[in-house]
Amino acid sequence: MKSLANRYDNEKYVITEEDICDLLLAYTNQDYEWIIYFFETLEPVQDSIGYTFEELLRNAGLRFQGK
C-alpha cells in the first residue's frame, strides 16, 4: 500500500466550497473517519486547474510531515 504522501504527489484535485464546509463540519463533530474516507476517495483530475495535496494542506494552513 502506498503511503498517503506518495499517493498524492503531483496529482491535482478539485475540492469545492461545499467539500470544505463538509470537512469543517466533520472536523467540528470529530468525525475523523469521514475525513479520512473523503481524502481516500478523492479522484485526481487531468486538468491543469486544481491543487496538489501539499498545496491543499498549505492553503488550509496545515503542515503534513510524511515518513
C-alpha positions as a Python dict, from the first residue, in 0.01 Angstrom:
ca = {
    (1, 'M'): (0, 0, 0),
    (2, 'K'): (135, 338, -97),
    (3, 'S'): (186, 587, 180),
    (4, 'L'): (-52, 882, 195),
    (5, 'A'): (222, 1126, 96),
    (6, 'N'): (328, 921, -208),
    (7, 'R'): (-30, 866, -321),
    (8, 'Y'): (-97, 1236, -361),
    (9, 'D'): (237, 1351, -502),
    (10, 'N'): (198, 1553, -822),
    (11, 'E'): (-172, 1474, -856),
    (12, 'K'): (-431, 1750, -899),
    (13, 'Y'): (-769, 1751, -725),
    (14, 'V'): (-1077, 1969, -729),
    (15, 'I'): (-1229, 2042, -390),
    (16, 'T'): (-1539, 2257, -388),
    (17, 'E'): (-1659, 2507, -132),
    (18, 'E'): (-1920, 2250, -28),
    (19, 'D'): (-1642, 1994, 27),
    (20, 'I'): (-1457, 2239, 250),
    (21, 'C'): (-1773, 2308, 451),
    (22, 'D'): (-1831, 1933, 487),
    (23, 'L'): (-1472, 1883, 603),
    (24, 'L'): (-1502, 2162, 859),
    (25, 'L'): (-1831, 2024, 986),
    (26, 'A'): (-1684, 1675, 1016),
    (27, 'Y'): (-1382, 1817, 1199),
    (28, 'T'): (-1609, 2008, 1438),
    (29, 'N'): (-1806, 1689, 1505),
    (30, 'Q'): (-1480, 1492, 1546),
    (31, 'D'): (-1584, 1263, 1260),
    (32, 'Y'): (-1227, 1177, 1167),
    (33, 'E'): (-1324, 855, 991),
    (34, 'W'): (-1531, 1056, 741),
    (35, 'I'): (-1240, 1295, 685),
    (36, 'I'): (-1007, 1003, 612),
    (37, 'Y'): (-1270, 849, 383),
    (38, 'F'): (-1304, 1181, 199),
    (39, 'F'): (-932, 1200, 123),
    (40, 'E'): (-903, 830, 38),
    (41, 'T'): (-1181, 857, -220),
    (42, 'L'): (-1055, 1172, -394),
    (43, 'E'): (-1008, 1116, -763),
    (44, 'P'): (-730, 1302, -945),
    (45, 'V'): (-823, 1523, -1239),
    (46, 'Q'): (-624, 1566, -1557),
    (47, 'D'): (-691, 1939, -1591),
    (48, 'S'): (-426, 2190, -1504),
    (49, 'I'): (-687, 2360, -1284),
    (50, 'G'): (-652, 2217, -937),
    (51, 'Y'): (-412, 2180, -649),
    (52, 'T'): (-173, 1914, -535),
    (53, 'F'): (-237, 1752, -196),
    (54, 'E'): (51, 1954, -47),
    (55, 'E'): (-95, 2278, -191),
    (56, 'L'): (-435, 2198, -40),
    (57, 'L'): (-284, 2144, 303),
    (58, 'R'): (-63, 2452, 275),
    (59, 'N'): (-357, 2668, 164),
    (60, 'A'): (-553, 2543, 465),
    (61, 'G'): (-263, 2639, 692),
    (62, 'L'): (-179, 2276, 772),
    (63, 'R'): (158, 2104, 767),
    (64, 'F'): (198, 1741, 666),
    (65, 'Q'): (506, 1552, 775),
    (66, 'G'): (529, 1224, 589),
    (67, 'K'): (759, 943, 692),
}
